[in-house]
């Protein structure tokens, strides 16, 4: 059977159509998807129960996932931020932050624990990441520790130490209303014949009137303690120290 040939114009159109379709498909596959952007929502405070009960302030559109001793903050377009928690003895309380090669590391330290907050490739979110990490606040757990007497000469060590350590809860009650994260305190009692010298200290110095009155009452009673009296003793010295922490 004889077939009429297609018109030249129609044949060219059919031949060209598949080429265009393939070209459009290749272009779609080669295109890069625009990077997701992150706009922080309202700040909200959250408690990290598995990280020592610390609290953190972060945008409410960041998802917080907790595991034992670790938490992550995540959202599309935001650098994943990881917080780890470790208990241990530290010499002080404070927060430090550093940035290097697009990485942020913030450490929040108390005398008994450290929180390390890190994020990589932070880009334009650097300031927000630092702000979030630095908002980590340890749960308060006021306590008095290190109630020791490092010098006792002339007097009986056991009753002196017992009289001093028995005052821990009273010192805690004096310091707890203060904003100080930590206070070292103690006294020195020196006896030379009929001369007695009793000095006390706190570091930093307590300037709160109510706390100062509270502490004075403790030291006044301590100075009159029977542990500080010994018949026939002409010379002796007692030096005791303690420490207070909000955490």
Backbone as a ProteinNet text record, in pm:
[ID]
protein_1_A
[PRIMARY]
XXXXXXXXXXXXXXXXXXXXXXXXXXXXXXXXXXXXXXXXXXXXXXXXXXXXXXXXXXXXXXXXXXXXXXXXXXXXXXXXXXXXXXXXXXXXXXXXXXXXXXXXXXXXXXXXXXXXXXXXXXXXXXXXXXXXXXXXXXXXXXXXXXXXXXXXXXXXXXXXXXXXXXXXXXXXXXXXXXXXXXXXXXXXXXXXXXXXXXXXXXXXXXXXXXXXXXXXXXXXXXXXXXXXXXXXXXXXXXXXXXXXXXX
[TERTIARY]
85.6	0	87.3	54.5	134.9	95.4	204.7	180.8	229.3	144.5	178.3	289.8	402.7	511	464.5	518.9	483.7	536	462.2	514.8	646.4	735.9	871	863.1	776.3	765.4	725.8	628.9	582.8	692.6	765.3	872.7	979.7	1016.8	1119.5	1072.5	944.6	889	894.8	855.7	858.4	1000.3	1095.1	1234.8	1293	1252.3	1307.9	1251.1	1123.5	1056.7	1129.8	1173.5	1244.6	1373.4	1444	1568.7	1543.5	1436.6	1402.9	1368.3	1288.6	1247.5	1369	1464.6	1584.8	1667.6	1678.1	1757	1697.7	1562.6	1496	1515.5	1513.5	1529.9	1670	1771.5	1910.1	1930.2	1870	1883.1	1822.2	1705.3	1638.8	1724	1787.4	1869.3	1996.1	2045.7	2170.3	2151.1	2028.4	2003	2024.7	2084.3	2104	1982.2	1937.9	1825.2	1870.8	1799.2	1840.7	1851.5	1957.8	1978.4	1863	1820.6	1710.8	1757.3	1669.7	1701.8	1630.2	1690.1	1631.4	1606.4	1483.5	1446.8	1406.9	1483.2	1454.5	1318.7	1251.5	1122.9	1141.9	1035.1	1040.6	1125.8	1199.1	1283	1195.4	1236.6	1167.3	1270	1240.4	1333.8	1295.9	1395.2	1372.9	1467.6	1421.3	1504.1	1561.4	1692.8	1760.4	1773.9	1672.1	1663.7	1780	1826.3	1934.2	2072.3	2076.6	2203.8	2211.8	2184.8	2197	2088.7	1979.2	1869.9	1898.6	2000.8	2032.3	1920.4	1906.7	1808.7	1881	1809.5	1865.3	1757.7	1795.7	1702.5	1732.4	1632.2	1653.6	1524.7	1534.5	1413.8	1321	1190.7	1094.7	1079.4	1141.1	1135.3	1261.5	1341.3	1450.8	1402.8	1423.6	1383.7	1497.1	1463.4	1562.3	1542	1646.1	1643.3	1744.3	1699.2	1786.6	1815.8	1940.1	1979.8	2058.5	2106.7	2178.4	2306.9	2308.4	2428.1	2451.9	2354.1	2373.8	2239.9	2245.4	2125.8	2165.5	2074.6	2098.6	1985.8	2020.4	1922.9	1928.3	1813.9	1813.3	1694.3	1715.2	1608.7	1665.4	1578.4	1624	1686.7	1805.9	1874.9	1956.1	1957	2031.8	2138.7	2260	2366.4	2333.1	2338.5	2308.8	2402.4	2343.7	2419.4	2408.5	2523.8	2528.7	2579	2509.6	2549.6	2579.6	2698.3	2733.8	2753.7	2737.5	2741.3	2833.9	2920.1	3011.7	3027.3	3009	3030.1	3178.8	3223.4	3364.3	3398.2	3510.4	3554.3	3624.1	3579.2	3639.6	3681	3780.3	3829.8	3762.6	3634.5	3566	3438.7	3380.4	3255.3	3270.5	3224	3234.5	3195.1	3195	3158.7	3265.8	3309.4	3408.6	3359.3	3390.2	3346.7	3462.1	3469.8	3571.1	3515.1	3562.8	3523.7	3649.8	3646.5	3761.5	3715	3750.4	3718.7	3570.3	3485.4	3341.7	3282	3360.9	3311.3	3302.5	3194.8	3173.7	3181.6	3256.4	3264	3247.2	3148.5	3122.4	3125	3196.7	3199.2	3137.6	3043.6	2980.9	3021.5	3086.9	3146.9	3097.4	3070.9	3044.3	3147.1	3154.6	3253.1	3232.3	3112.4	3085.2	3052.8	3045.7	3008.2	3048.4	3053.8	3084.9	2987.8	2933.9	2850.3	2930.6	2945.6	3017.4	2917.1	2908.5	2809.8	2885.2	2859.8	2937.2	2848.6	2893.2	2827.1	2932	2920.9	3016.9	2948.4	3029	2978.8	2861.3	2884.3	2775.2	2736.6	2828.3	2797	2738.6	2626.9	2562.8	2495	2489.1	2421.3	2517.3	2640.2	2741.5	2695.2	2649.2	2609.7	2493.1	2398.9	2284	2327.4	2416.5	2464.8	2534.5	2620.6	2691.3	2591.4	2492.5	2391.6	2315.9	2279	2206.4	2295	2418.7	2510.4	2539.2	2560.1	2592.2	2472.6	2352.7	2233.6	2218.9	2303	2295.8	2316.5	2221.6	2226.6	2211.2	2310	2306	2194.7	2135.3	2033.2	2100	2038.8	2097.1	2077.2	2184.5	2182.9	2279.9	2241.5	2333.4	2389.3	2520	2582.9	2709.5	2743.8	2868.8	2954	3080.2	3169.6	3308.9	3398.2	3538.2	3549.9	3466	3474.9	3587.5	3707	3824.3	3905.9	3981.8	4076	4216.2	4291.4	4424.1	4534	4502.1	4599.2	4529.5	4571.8	4525.2	4646.7	4699.1	4813	4774.7	4811.4	4780.7	4645.1	4543.3	4406.8	4387.5	4277.1	4242.4	4176.5	4234	4189.3	4045.2	4008.7	3877	3760.9	3756.8	3644.8	3643.4	3761.9	3768.3	3707.9	3749.8	3699.1	3549.2	3504	3361.2	3278.6	3329.4	3258	3246.2	3350.2	3351.9	3260.9	3274	3195.1	3046.2	3011	2869.6	2797.2	2873.7	2814.7	2779.6	2801.4	2783	2645.7	2539.3	2404.1	2376.9	2434.1	2412.8	2484.5	2603.9	2674.2	2596.8	2546.2	2466.6	2348.4	2280.2	2164.1	2204.2	2325.3	2371.4	2404.1	2466.6	2513.1	2405.8	2308	2211.3	2136.3	2099.7	2027.2	2114.3	2245.7	2336.4	2339	2385.8	2400.3	2533.8	2622.5	2754.3	2743.1	2815.4	2813.1	2897.6	2997.9	3083.2	3152.3	3171.1	3239.3	3329.6	3455.2	3544.9	3542.1	3548	3538.9	3613.7	3640.7	3710	3752.5	3838	3881.6	4018.6	4082.5	4207.9	4196.2	4223.9	4217.9	4357.4	4412.3	4547.7	4550	4611.4	4621.5	4768.8	4798.9	4934.2	4921.8	4938.5	4922.2	4780.2	4767.5	4634.2	4576.5	4652.9	4608.9	4541	4424.7	4353	4325	4351.4	4325.1	4238.2	4119.8	4025.5	3997.9	4033.4	4006.6	3929	3843.5	3763.1	3772.4	3740.2	3749	3641.7	3615.3	3534.6	3586.2	3585.1	3633	3537.6	3470.2	3478.1	3416.6	3450.1	3401.7	3250	3186.3	3040.4	3002.2	2928.9	2890.8	2742.5	2668.7	2526.1	2507.1	2426.1	2411.4	2349	2244.3	2176.4	2268	2341.7	2433.1	2547.2	2597.6	2706.6	2663.4	2541.9	2488.5	2473.3	2426.6	2408.8	2543.2	2646.1	2779	2841.4	2821.6	2877.9	2825.8	2698.9	2638.9	2703.7	2733.8	2797.1	2936.4	3015.3	3152.2	3156.9	3061.2	3056.7	3034.9	2946.2	2920.6	3040.8	3102.4	3216.3	3333	3355.5	3466.3	3448.8	3323.2	3295.6	3279.9	3306.4	3288.7	3384.8	3338	3421.7	3542.2	3529.5	3640.8	3760.4	3733.5	3840	3898.1	3860.8	3908.2	3983.8	4099.2	4177.7	4257	4232.5	4298.6	4450.6	4516.8	4662.4	4730.2	4653.7	4716	4760.4	4888.1	4942.1	4958.6	4964.1	4980.1	4916.2	4847	4784.3	4724.7	4692.5	4637.1	4540.9	4433.9	4335.3	4308.8	4310.8	4278.1	4189	4066.1	3969.1	3911.5	3875.9	3823.6	3700.1	3623.3	3505.7	3479.5	3385.7	3349.9	3200.4	3143.3	3001.1	2987.4	2892.5	2862.8	2712.3	2665.3	2523.3	2488.4	2592.6	2565.9	2619.9
-119.2	0	121.6	218.6	341.1	438.5	492.7	592.3	728.2	826.5	965.1	1010.3	1059.4	1108.2	1228.3	1237.8	1350.5	1479.6	1586.8	1716.6	1744.1	1811.4	1840.2	1914.5	2012.3	2094.9	2010.1	1919.5	1834.8	1738.6	1682.7	1588.6	1654.4	1777.1	1850.8	1878.9	1911.7	1942.6	1821.2	1703.8	1581	1542.3	1564.3	1530.8	1622.1	1748.1	1847.2	1834.1	1791.9	1786	1699.6	1576.9	1494.8	1559.1	1631.1	1698	1804.4	1881.9	1987.1	1927.2	1817.9	1752.8	1702.1	1639.7	1588.7	1700.2	1812	1926.1	1983.5	1996.2	2050.4	1957.3	1824	1727.4	1735.2	1745	1755.8	1879.8	1990.5	2115.5	2103.6	2037.4	2021.9	1939.4	1832.5	1747.1	1818.3	1909.1	1979.4	2099	2144.8	2261.6	2229.7	2325.5	2309.2	2360.9	2282.5	2325.7	2437.6	2548.3	2659	2613.2	2659.2	2621.7	2671.6	2587	2626.1	2738.1	2828.6	2938.3	2915.6	2971.8	2956.8	3093.9	3118.1	3241.6	3204.7	3251.6	3211.2	3257.9	3169	3202.6	3269	3275.7	3339.5	3256.4	3324.8	3255.3	3186.3	3064.9	2992	2919.5	2903.1	2836.7	2690.3	2604.1	2460.1	2403	2299.1	2230.3	2103.5	2087.8	1969.8	1868.8	1786.5	1697	1599.7	1550.9	1452.3	1516.2	1649.3	1721.2	1799.5	1730.2	1791.9	1890.7	1892	1984	2127.9	2149.1	2285	2336.9	2469.1	2529.4	2597.8	2613.8	2679.2	2763.8	2879.3	2967.7	2960.9	2918.9	2899.9	2928.7	2959.4	2980.1	2859.5	2886	2776.2	2689.4	2731	2646.3	2561.6	2549.4	2453.8	2329.9	2214.1	2090.8	2042.5	2017.1	1970.3	1821.4	1743.9	1599.2	1567.1	1495.3	1460.7	1311.6	1281.5	1145	1154.7	1043.4	1043.4	1125.2	1241.3	1324.9	1404.3	1407.6	1481.1	1532.5	1648.7	1705.3	1769.8	1765.7	1831.5	1929.4	2041.1	2140.2	2142.9	2118.7	2104	2175	2220	2274.5	2287	2282.7	2296.3	2433.4	2435	2560.3	2610.8	2534.6	2577.4	2473.4	2517.7	2420	2338.4	2207.7	2121.3	2155.2	2179.8	2219.2	2109	2065.3	1953.4	2000.5	1957	1991.3	1861.6	1855.3	1739.6	1784.9	1690.9	1720.4	1622.2	1674.9	1588.2	1640	1551.5	1587.6	1579.6	1660.5	1659.6	1782.3	1778.5	1890.8	1994.7	2117.7	2229.1	2338	2412.7	2520.7	2652	2662.8	2788.6	2771.8	2887.5	2892.6	2997.1	2965.7	3064.6	3008.1	3096.1	3059.9	3110.3	3025.1	3065.7	3024.9	3107.7	3079.8	3103.4	3017.1	3037.3	2993.5	3059.3	3024	3000.8	2898.6	2867.5	2791.7	2843.7	2777.9	2744	2837.7	2817.4	2730.5	2696.1	2611.9	2692.7	2671.2	2739.4	2636.8	2670.3	2586.2	2675.1	2643.4	2718.8	2622.6	2659.5	2578.6	2657.2	2593.6	2651.5	2562.7	2625.1	2545.8	2589.9	2491.7	2514.2	2431.3	2446.5	2366.1	2215.6	2171.8	2027.7	1969.8	2052.9	2000	2096.5	2041.5	2121.8	2086.2	2189.4	2172	2223.3	2140.5	2180.8	2187.3	2303.9	2329.6	2359.4	2279.3	2291.6	2288.7	2361.7	2357.4	2385.9	2318.1	2334.5	2402	2468.2	2536.6	2627.9	2716	2799	2913.4	2956.8	3062.2	3186.9	3234.8	3356.6	3336	3212.7	3184.5	3184.2	3226.4	3221.7	3290.8	3414.3	3490.5	3424	3369.9	3304.2	3176.5	3100.1	2977.7	3010.8	3112.2	3152.4	3197.7	3275.3	3324.9	3208.4	3110.5	2993.5	2916.5	2889.7	2811.9	2884	3014.3	3088.9	3104.6	3071	3081.3	2961.3	2859.3	2741.2	2784.4	2748.8	2787.7	2663.6	2641.6	2523.6	2536.5	2424.2	2423.4	2453	2538.3	2574.7	2462.6	2436.9	2335.2	2382.5	2487.2	2549.1	2447.4	2457.9	2365.8	2426.8	2381	2417.7	2292.5	2304.3	2188.5	2231.4	2136	2161.1	2226.1	2187.6	2240.1	2165.9	2220.4	2153.9	2250.7	2195	2272.8	2227.7	2316.3	2276.6	2305.1	2385.8	2413.2	2407.3	2317.5	2313.6	2279	2376.8	2353.1	2395.5	2314.7	2345	2294.9	2311.6	2268.2	2121.8	2065.7	1929.2	1933.6	1864.1	1872.5	1826.4	1715.3	1656.5	1747.3	1800.9	1889.5	2019.4	2070.5	2192.6	2167.5	2058.9	2025.5	1997.7	1928	1897	2024.1	2118.7	2244.9	2323.1	2317.2	2389.8	2324.8	2196	2128.8	2126.7	2136.2	2135.9	2262.4	2362.1	2490.8	2500.1	2392.9	2399	2451.2	2397.3	2437.9	2584.1	2631.4	2771.2	2865.7	2829.4	2911.1	2911.5	2795.8	2786.7	2882.6	2888.4	2976.8	3123.4	3158.1	3297.7	3334.3	3242.1	3271.8	3255	3169.1	3133.4	3251.9	3355.5	3467.6	3554.8	3535.9	3619.2	3574.8	3665	3632.6	3565.4	3558.6	3500.7	3353	3312.4	3171.1	3087.7	3148.6	3075.3	3169	3122	3201.2	3108.5	3150	3081.6	3159	3089.4	3158.2	3078.9	3143.5	3074.1	3171	3122.2	3205.7	3159.5	3245.8	3214	3259.6	3169	3200.7	3175	3278.2	3266.8	3307.1	3222.1	3246.2	3260.8	3369.7	3392.8	3450.4	3364.3	3406.9	3453.1	3577.9	3633.9	3701.6	3705.4	3772.2	3672.3	3710	3628.1	3711.8	3653	3722.4	3633.5	3682.7	3606.1	3688.1	3633.5	3701.6	3607.2	3664.3	3584.8	3649.2	3569.4	3621.6	3558	3621.9	3563.1	3616.2	3533.3	3574.2	3522.3	3613.3	3759.5	3809.3	3931.2	3989.6	4005.4	3964	3973.6	4115.1	4185.2	4324.6	4338	4230.3	4231.9	4241.1	4338.2	4362.7	4244.5	4188.4	4076.6	3955.2	3926.1	3811.8	3834.8	3956.8	3989.2	3970.9	4013.1	3996.3	3848.9	3771.9	3627.6	3560.2	3597.3	3538.6	3579.7	3704.7	3754.4	3673.3	3641.8	3564.7	3426.1	3365.2	3233	3241.5	3338.2	3350.5	3390.1	3473.1	3511.4	3388.7	3300.5	3178.2	3083.2	3076.3	2986.8	3027.9	3156.3	3208.1	3173.2	3160	3124.9	2975	2896	2751.4	2690.5	2587.6	2516.8	2452	2425.1	2364.9	2458.9	2590.4	2690.9	2721.5	2643.3	2666.7	2543.4	2569	2457.7	2509.1	2451.4	2496.1	2482.4	2590.3	2588.3	2612.6	2626	2648.7	2794.3	2815.6	2950.9	2995.3	2899.5	2936.4	2829.6	2874.3	2780.4	2853.2	2777.7	2838.6	2742.5	2800.6	2724.5	2799.1	2725.8	2787.5	2692.1	2734.9	2649.6	2720.7	2641.4	2696.3	2620.1	2685.2	2623.1	2686.6	2631	2690.2	2672.9	2772.3	2770.6	2780.3	2706.6	2714.1	2711.3	2785.6	2782	2652.1	2581.4	2465.8	2337.1
0	0	0	-81.5	-93.3	16.1	92.2	197.5	154.7	185.8	152.9	246.8	198.6	288	368.5	491.3	577.4	518.4	544.4	499.7	568.5	498.8	551.4	683.4	694.8	817.2	936.4	920.6	1029.6	1072.5	977.9	1008.7	1091.3	1058.3	1133.3	1274.9	1290	1423.1	1512.6	1458.9	1538.5	1576.9	1486.2	1514.7	1620	1622.6	1714	1854.3	1865.6	1996	2097.4	2062.6	2162.1	2208.3	2120.8	2158.7	2262.7	2245.7	2340.9	2475.6	2470.9	2595.7	2671.8	2600.5	2667.4	2725.3	2652.1	2699.3	2825.9	2830.3	2948.9	3068.5	3044.5	3151.9	3209.5	3120.5	3166.9	3250.6	3215.4	3287.2	3425.8	3434.4	3563.5	3658.5	3599.7	3685.4	3731.3	3655.6	3689.4	3780.3	3795.3	3878.3	4025.5	4103.4	4247.3	4322.8	4420.6	4502.8	4595.2	4598.9	4685.9	4830.9	4899.5	5040	5125.4	5219.6	5308.5	5401.2	5430.4	5521.1	5653.9	5759.3	5892.1	5951.1	5988.5	6057.3	6199.1	6299.5	6437.9	6486.3	6557.8	6616.8	6751.5	6827	6959.2	7053.7	7142.6	7240.2	7344.9	7379.7	7484.4	7570.3	7696.1	7787.7	7803	7791.5	7804.1	7908.2	7976.2	8075.3	8013.1	8024	7971.5	8085.6	8099.6	8215.5	8222.8	8107.6	8108	8112.1	8118.1	8125.1	8255.6	8363.9	8495.1	8529.4	8451.1	8479.8	8441.1	8357	8311.8	8222.2	8213.8	8124.4	8008.9	7897.1	7780.1	7714.6	7660.6	7590.8	7441.2	7361.4	7218	7141.9	7010.5	6930.2	6937.7	6941.6	6957.4	6832.6	6719.7	6600.7	6583.9	6690	6693.3	6769.4	6712.1	6778.1	6868.9	6995.5	7091.3	7115.9	7090.2	7115.2	7224.8	7326.7	7438.8	7443.2	7480.7	7513.5	7643.4	7691.1	7818.2	7807.1	7872.5	7873.9	7747.6	7654.2	7529.1	7476	7410.4	7346.8	7215.4	7117.2	6990	6960.8	6897.7	6853.9	6702.1	6636.8	6492.4	6428.8	6305.4	6221	6080.3	5980.8	5843	5823.7	5768.5	5743.4	5861.7	5972.6	6092.4	6123.6	6159.3	6189.9	6314.4	6302.3	6417	6532.6	6648.9	6767.4	6871.8	6921.5	7015.7	7152.1	7256.4	7393.3	7467.8	7529.1	7610.9	7754.9	7846.2	7989.6	8059.6	8145.2	8219.1	8361.5	8456.4	8595.4	8627.4	8723	8761.3	8842.6	8910.2	8992.3	8905.7	8915.8	8842.4	8939.8	8898	8982.4	8942.9	8975.9	8948	8868.3	8832.7	8757.4	8647.2	8526.4	8419	8284.3	8183.6	8046.4	7951.4	7859.2	7758.8	7620.8	7519.8	7382.6	7286	7184.3	7080.5	6945.2	6840.5	6704.4	6622.3	6536.8	6452.9	6330	6212.6	6085.9	6075.2	6115.1	6104.6	6211.8	6314.9	6423.3	6551.5	6625.3	6753	6865.6	6970.5	7090	7212.2	7294.2	7417.3	7534.8	7640.1	7762.4	7877.2	7945	8064	8181.5	8280.4	8387.5	8524.6	8609.2	8750.9	8828.1	8958.8	9033.1	9022.2	8980.7	8979.7	8841.4	8737.1	8605	8493.9	8369.8	8251	8139.1	8072.8	7953.2	7834.5	7731.6	7610.7	7496	7433	7327.5	7197.8	7091.7	6968.3	6844.5	6742.3	6611.8	6504.9	6390.5	6280.4	6162.2	6078.3	5959.1	5995.4	6090.1	6142.7	6049.9	5963.8	5868.3	5933.1	5874.7	5925.9	6060.5	6107.7	6234.9	6354.3	6332.6	6438.7	6566.4	6555	6674	6747.2	6670.5	6733.1	6805.1	6743.8	6807.6	6939.4	6938	7060.3	7166.4	7125	7219	7284.2	7202.2	7254.6	7352.6	7311.3	7396.4	7528.3	7521.6	7642.7	7735.8	7686	7770.8	7864.1	7845.7	7933	8077.5	8161.8	8303.5	8390	8474.9	8561.9	8664.3	8698.9	8803.6	8937.5	9016.1	9144.5	9246.5	9317.9	9422.9	9532.1	9606.5	9703.2	9802.5	9825.7	9920.3	9979.4	10097.5	10163.3	10172.3	10133.1	10136.1	10184.2	10185.4	10225.4	10362.2	10455.2	10591.2	10663.2	10654.9	10711	10795.5	10886.4	10967.2	10929.3	10868	10820.4	10922.4	11026.4	11132.4	11267.3	11353.1	11491.6	11577.4	11646.2	11735.5	11876.8	11973.2	12112	12154.9	12070.3	12101.9	12061.6	12103.1	12062.9	11925.8	11829.5	11689.7	11670.6	11730.7	11705.1	11744.8	11864.3	11899.2	11819.8	11786.1	11705	11567	11503.4	11369.4	11372.8	11477.2	11489.8	11506	11585.5	11606.2	11475.9	11393.1	11265.7	11161.9	11142.4	11038.3	11070.7	11197	11235.9	11190.6	11144.9	11106.1	10957.3	10881.6	10736.2	10695.6	10753.3	10714.2	10749	10856.9	10895.1	10798.6	10756.7	10656.6	10525	10485.8	10362.7	10368	10482.1	10497.1	10483.7	10527.2	10515.9	10371.2	10298.7	10162.8	10055.5	10079.3	9975	9914.7	9991.6	9930	9838.7	9840.7	9761.1	9615.6	9528.1	9386.5	9355.5	9454.1	9432	9395.2	9289.6	9252	9347	9406.3	9498.9	9596.6	9718.9	9821.8	9902.6	9920.7	10013.8	10144.3	10255.4	10384.1	10490.4	10602.3	10710.5	10819.2	10909.3	11021	11070.2	11148.2	11215.2	11360.4	11451.6	11594.8	11653.1	11715	11767.9	11915.3	11996.9	12141	12179.8	12247.1	12298.7	12439.4	12539	12677.7	12702.3	12746.3	12771.9	12648.4	12540.4	12417.5	12323.5	12273.1	12176.1	12051.1	11937.5	11811.3	11722.2	11688.3	11604.9	11478.6	11362.5	11235.4	11143.9	11063.5	10970.2	10831.9	10729.4	10593.2	10505.8	10394.2	10287.5	10155.7	10055.3	9923.2	9816.1	9743.1	9754.1	9884.6	9917.7	10042.6	10039.2	10146.6	10155.7	10198	10111.8	10140	10173.1	10158.7	10189.4	10341.3	10385	10528.6	10602.2	10546.2	10612.2	10622	10512.3	10512.9	10611	10616.7	10708.8	10854.4	10885.7	11021.3	11055.6	10957.1	10973.5	11003	10928.4	10946.2	11079.6	11117	11243.3	11361.7	11359.2	11468.8	11479.8	11366.2	11367.2	11428.7	11382.1	11430.9	11579.5	11622.8	11764.4	11852.2	11809.1	11886	11879.8	11763.6	11746.3	11836.5	11845.6	11926	12073.7	12116.8	12256.6	12277	12173.2	12182.6	12285.2	12352.2	12448.8	12382.3	12250.3	12177.1	12169	12189.8	12182.4	12320.1	12416.3	12552.3	12601.2	12665.6	12718.9	12838.6	12951.8	13074.7	13064.3	13106.4	13111.1	12977.9	12868.4	12737.3	12724.3	12692.6	12680.8	12536.2	12444	12302.5	12215.3	12113.4	12021	11901.7	11798.3	11677.7	11609	11557.5	11481.3	11350	11239.5	11110.5	11032.6	11004.6	10935.7	10813.8	10712.4	10586.5	10540.3	10456.2	10396.2	10260.5	10186	10057.2	10030.7	9964.9	9931.2	9779.4	9725.9	9583.1	9561	9462.2	9425.8	9354.6	9304.3	9218.6	9280.8
[MASK]
+++++++++++++++++++++++++++++++++++++++++++++++++++++++++++++++++++++++++++++++++++++++++++++++++++++++++++++++++++++++++++++++++++++++++++++++++++++++++++++++++++++++++++++++++++++++++++++++++++++++++++++++++++++++++++++++++++++++++++++++++++++++

